[in-house]
Amino acid sequence: MDKKKFKRTLVTAALPYANGPIHLGHLAGAYLPADIFVRFKRLKGEEILFICGSDEHGVPITITAEKEGVSPKVIIDRYHEMNRKAFEDFGMSFDNYSRTSLPIHHKTAQEFFLKYYENGILKQKKELQYYDEKAKMFLPDRYLVGTCPHCKSEDARGDQCENCGSYLNPTDLINPKSKITGETPVLKETTHFYFPLGDYQERLEKYIAEKDAQEGWKENVLNYCKSWFQEGLQDRAVTRDLDWGVKVPVEGFENKVLYVWFEAVLGYISSTKEWAEKQGKPEEWRKFWQDNETKYLAFIGKDNVVFHCIVFPAMLMSWNDLSEEKYILPDNVPANEFLNYEGLKFSKSRGWGIDLKDFLEHFPPDPLRYYLASILPENRDTDFYWRDFQAKNNNELADIFGNFVNRTLTFTAKHFNSQVPEIKKLSEIDQELLRQLPEFKEKIETLYERIKIKDALNETMNLARLANKYFNDSQPWKTIKEDLDACATTINLSLQLIRTLAIMLSPVIPFTSERIFKILNIKEDELKIWEFCTETKLKAGHKINQPEIIFNKIDDKTIEPYLKSQEKSETKKSVTPDNSDKIDIDEFKKVEIRIAQVIECEIIPRSKKLLKLKVDLGFEQRQVVAGLAEFYKPEELVGKKVLIVSNLKEVKIMNELSQGMILAVEDKNNNLKLVSVDESLPLGSILR
């Protein structure tokens, strides 16, 4: 299916919860990839709006407030401002960073609720809920603690057991207690409104299939959605018995609030409305939410997939059925997996991890932006390691990019009076460099458009490596004595390359790029945009400013305190190896891996990722379906020897029979590479 062309783009990043500081895991999950993508689009001069804000309702905030003996407003005011400032210092370029406690959000959420209520969409249900007679209140799930029915942990919450990870209903708890008074609660009847999510399942499945065909959704997102669809979507409660939140605008329900899952996603709309009012154009929000010429991308972490791919689209579908003012649905939801910290999950309760504001007190933002972008958990969980952060800063930012910038600028200042020299002749090496620049630009642009941030950055750094090689191969320190014209050309093109790289890297390291533009004495906006980034725009005679080191190396002494604090951490000490996902040798022996040879291979129609292969095992031939189409052309595989799991149960994929699984390795850039096989080994040989 051909990609639809849009006039503008709307980008939202998941609303961070205002009961704690932003940590590095949050950044890698949703915020940094969104910011890099938005900055790239702005470089291209496209119309794009970047929306976010604080999620300020719900039980965790009320629990934090009660622990501190303050009102929920004190908590949200503290963390909203703390996170807003940390985001700003980190270089997040939101067009609007709003709050769900604002009247404009309450009004928006209530409008959606009333639209459903007045049109009979919502269901009223009576149910039994735990009630604390001493506190005289119904207890939301997180106000309950008890024994987990699965692992028997005595600290399970009413919604989940953190010990074994099981999701729970409050009534599942054994010996439940109120977190407020410690008393045993009683079950008491209450009434709530429910949204009939299951009524939209067929439409949601069709919607996701169509958007995937157009945009190429991530496999992890599709799998999360499929698991929900397989279980069957159920009615979801829209209201709950709480004081803190958006009040239910229906007589008799004044003491209830809208469930945070329902109203928080509407914060994207209310934040856009607030942005429009700030522009003095209060109706401007509609062109981003109610115009089919707008493309909508929702950047989130994997824990939010159900809300953004299923719940929110269903809510918008329901509204659209009832109104002439129709909302657009997300065109893509590029959810990332989790970033861990030194091998363990970030944990506020266990004090494991590092907050953004604390990090920025000791390090500038760009090295962190670069490092996180280079390890984004786009397809699997990844880890922040201090040693790795240090190595990336020193070996890549300082030694590759920074070194090229510094040696070029220093040479220009020393030998050409800080002026861009004139090109008088082009050698073969110069011409080859100029030939490759548009190719790099096209490749990087394609990767960004496909939201492959990590790959785009890697390709940009490949250009920085090429720039260093060009400088070395041209040997200006020799030609300055032997061939001044050749030397002038080398320095001219190297200065042009600095501008190119400053533009290309500006989505990732914006503060550093601005410093480079100032050193290059570039003030014109047209010299800072994507369209002209590979052209030789710096004119001969252009004066540059005093060179300066743009990246300082991080020494061992700087990161030593962080490494020592981990060694002393009780969290690290208490972690024992988790063997729950390990298999023993007898189980492994059941897996039969044999050598086979590909004798036929073709693309499966209507699939971008799948190939159909016929393989020869020596004693028989089989058909195998493999997700290799993005990495190999069919003709490249014919004749290759491969390893296949030969005793898997037969399955049908895209209506094609698959009688095994081909083994491949995923490299650091998420590319699949076939496991190489010694050509002398006979077909059918078993891997031992």
Secondary structure, 3 states (H helix, E strand, C coil): CCCCCCCEEEEEECCCECCCCCEHHHHHHHHHHHHHHHHHHHHCCCEEEEEEEEECCCHHHHHHHHHHCCCHHHHHHHHHHHHHHHHHHHCCCCCEEEECCCHHHHHHHHHHHHHHHHCCCCEEEEEEEEEECCCCEECCHHHEEEECCCCCCCCEECCECCCCCCECCHHHCEEEEECCCCCCCEEEEEEEEEECHHHHHHHHHHHHHHHHHHHCCCHHHHHHHHHHHHHCCCCEECEECCCCCCECCCCCCCCCEECHHHHHCCHHHHHHHHHHHHCCCCCCCHHHHCCCCEEEEEECEHHHHHHHHHHHHHHHHHHHHHCCCCCCCCCECCCECCEEECCECCECCCCECCEHHHHHCCCCHHHHHHHHHHCCCCCCCEEECHHHHHHHHHHHHHHHHHHHHHHHHHHHHHHCCCECCCCCCCCHHHHHHHHHHHHHHHHHHHHHHCCCHHHHHHHHHHHHHHHHHHHHHHCHHHHHHHCHHHHHHHHHHHHHHHHHHHHHHCCCCHHHHHHHHHHCCCCCHHHHCCCCCCCCCCCCCCECCCCCCCCCCCCHHHHHHHHHHHHHCHHHHHCCCCCCCCCCHHHHHCCCEEEEEEEEEEECCCCCCCEEEEEECCCCEEEEEECCCCCCCHHHHCCCEEEEECCCCCEEECCEEECCEECEEECCCCCEEECCCCCCCCCCCECC
